[in-house]
């Protein structure tokens, strides 16, 4: 893979019924997305620190 400058961002969403929890695969996807967002925020915060 080659780095793309500037990075290309995509909006992702998942829709789950409000009356029941997401399926196992859907929950795994949501957890992975949340982990990736948290890691990205952590790297942005640590990059901005002097």
VEXZA-744284 format. One line per field, with one value per residue (C-alpha): x, y, z; chain; residue number from 0; residue in three letters. Coordinates in steps of 0.2 Angstrom, whole numbers, plus 5000, padded with zeros to 4 digits. Layout:
N
x	X/...
y	Y/...
z	Z/...
cadena	A/...
num	NUM/...
residuo	ala/...
end
This chain:
50
x	5000/5006/5002/4989/4992/4980/4972/4955/4942/4925/4910/4904/4888/4880/4861/4854/4837/4834/4824/4838/4857/4867/4872/4890/4897/4889/4895/4913/4913/4907/4920/4934/4928/4927/4945/4951/4944/4951/4968/4967/4962/4976/4989/4983/4983/5001/5007/5000/5009/5025
y	5000/5018/5032/5044/5062/5070/5055/5050/5049/5039/5040/5023/5019/5004/5003/4991/4989/4999/4986/4972/4972/4970/4953/4947/4952/4969/4971/4966/4979/4993/4988/4988/5005/5013/5006/5013/5030/5030/5025/5039/5052/5046/5048/5065/5070/5064/5072/5089/5088/5098
z	5000/4997/5009/5002/5006/5011/5019/5012/5026/5025/5035/5042/5051/5057/5060/5073/5080/5096/5104/5104/5105/5089/5083/5088/5071/5071/5089/5084/5070/5082/5094/5081/5074/5092/5095/5079/5083/5101/5094/5081/5094/5106/5092/5088/5106/5108/5092/5098/5115/5116
cadena	A/A/A/A/A/A/A/A/A/A/A/A/A/A/A/A/A/A/A/A/A/A/A/A/A/A/A/A/A/A/A/A/A/A/A/A/A/A/A/A/A/A/A/A/A/A/A/A/A/A
num	0/1/2/3/4/5/6/7/8/9/10/11/12/13/14/15/16/17/18/19/20/21/22/23/24/25/26/27/28/29/30/31/32/33/34/35/36/37/38/39/40/41/42/43/44/45/46/47/48/49
residuo	unk/unk/unk/unk/unk/unk/unk/unk/unk/unk/unk/unk/unk/unk/unk/unk/unk/unk/unk/unk/unk/unk/unk/unk/unk/unk/unk/unk/unk/unk/unk/unk/unk/unk/unk/unk/unk/unk/unk/unk/unk/unk/unk/unk/unk/unk/unk/unk/unk/unk
end
